[in-house]
Amino acid sequence: MVTRLVLVLGDQLSHNLSALQKADKDGDVVVMAEVLEEAEYVPHHPKKIALIFAAMRKFAQELREDGWDVRYTKLTDNENAGSIVGELLRRAEETGAAGVICTEPGEWRLIDKLKYAPVKTHILNDDRFIASHKEFEDWAEGRKALRMEYFYREMRRKTDLLMEGDDPAGGKWNYDHENRKPVKGEVTLDGPLNFEADETVEEVLEMVEARFGDNFGSVRPFPFATTREQALEALEYFVRNALPNFGDFQDAMLEGEAFLYHAVLSPYMNIGLLDPLEVCRAVEQAWKDGDVPINAAEGFIRQIIGWREYIRGIYFLEGPDYSERNVLKHDRDLPGFYWGAETKMNCISQTIDQTEKHAYAHHIQRLMITGNFALLAGMNPQQVHEWYMSVYTDAFEWVMTANTIGMTQFADGGIVASKPYVSSGAYINRMSDYCKGCQYKVSVKTGEGACPFNLLYWHFLDRHRERFSNNARMGNMYRTWDRMDEDRRETVLKDAEAWLEKLDAGEVV
């Protein structure tokens, strides 16, 4: 019998992984490795590194208990080759293996490394996703616009989630208009289920502290699930305790409340501890049982079988150069306050502080706070993308690229978003309490103390008028701008330029 190596990556911790399904437990050798190349290609948040390494070690032990021959390399092992390909070559020489089988990685960067590796590597489809590459390509072919809503409906039909025959449950495909309420009163939940660090986790935490202690964020406290069993507990806890309120308040932001009613299950799905379809089935069952309203169930399921699948489809459809696109030609460097430096903008400060502490922010904080500001201020989209990749536990290329390059920065020219997601301070004030504690005043449009989002909003529209003035969804914005007195428009633009000059000069803004 010819021995093969079976590569299992840190975001492929699923027992039904295609590479494991195709492998021979009696003759093949599983290779898993903590390597510096993967830990340092962006400056990952220490919590993300710890989550992946701890979960990898426990998954490797589960495979051993299931009868697999697992060759596992810790980051601190003297023989560690430092890269995935290097580890494959080392293990091939050690075992005499004739080749490698692996499940397709979620990054073009690593796919290319494996394709051209000195050891023959067979890459299998990652069938843990609902839509295959071909399914997405077939759906996209011939369409003038690749809008997520229509793809989402196809996924509803395919999975039969929230369907009543051929029709959507409740008579509507989308209940998003019911999911935009600001939080009034106290939040009745203290975040997602937390887990105590065991011996394996503690060993990883100490290593991460020693090796990556200078990265943005702290590895402690470390509340994450690191096994499938724990992740299932986290899922059950969310469905029972948070899901009933998730829909109403999923877009809300509240000072001092990092999690509200959000699931924080994306890290577990993205590294393979939870299957996305089983998560959706659990949510659907809660609705069928009458425990949650349909707007909560539909809103959550749409994020997974709609948005999550859609942005993966875009990433692989558009190809390796997608992450380098910059149609708006934005080139401003990301300011230091994205990495924790002082800022007077309370909404930014709250979101960054939360990100540094928890390696987490929900979708509206990412889109309408940090993403919105970066787009309004003309930040380089590649720097913005690297920042998102660095600071969140659920960040991987396949999921983050279209979210950043497409959704938050419009750097792809409108493949993902039909218009740029920009807003003045009014939206932030409506959906949060951040403005109450800010040194700027959201009600002030120009002059001393004016909210930077107000100034930069019109500055963005003015400098990109040629591109966006004929956009059907932006006509009202330009008509409002054009109705302003000319002197006021000049003052707005002058104040915005002055503010940006202070930003570029490194002043605290």
TAQUIMO-V700180 format. One record per helix or strand. SS is the DSSP state (alpha for helix, beta for strand). FROM is the first residue (numbers start at 0). LEN is the number of residues. If there is no record, write none. Layout:
# TAQUIMO-V700180
ss:SS from:FROM len:LEN
ss:SS from:FROM len:LEN
This chain:
# TAQUIMO-V700180
ss:beta from:3 len:4
ss:alpha from:17 len:5
ss:beta from:28 len:5
ss:alpha from:35 len:5
ss:alpha from:45 len:20
ss:beta from:68 len:5
ss:alpha from:83 len:12
ss:beta from:98 len:5
ss:alpha from:107 len:8
ss:beta from:120 len:4
ss:alpha from:132 len:8
ss:alpha from:147 len:12
ss:beta from:162 len:2
ss:beta from:166 len:2
ss:alpha from:168 len:3
ss:alpha from:175 len:3
ss:alpha from:198 len:14
ss:alpha from:227 len:14
ss:alpha from:242 len:7
ss:beta from:252 len:2
ss:beta from:256 len:1
ss:alpha from:265 len:6
ss:alpha from:275 len:13
ss:alpha from:293 len:25
ss:alpha from:321 len:3
ss:beta from:331 len:1
ss:alpha from:335 len:4
ss:alpha from:345 len:13
ss:alpha from:362 len:15
ss:beta from:378 len:1
ss:alpha from:380 len:11
ss:alpha from:396 len:12
ss:alpha from:424 len:7
ss:beta from:431 len:1
ss:alpha from:433 len:4
ss:beta from:440 len:1
ss:beta from:449 len:1
ss:alpha from:451 len:12
ss:alpha from:464 len:4
ss:alpha from:474 len:9
ss:alpha from:485 len:19
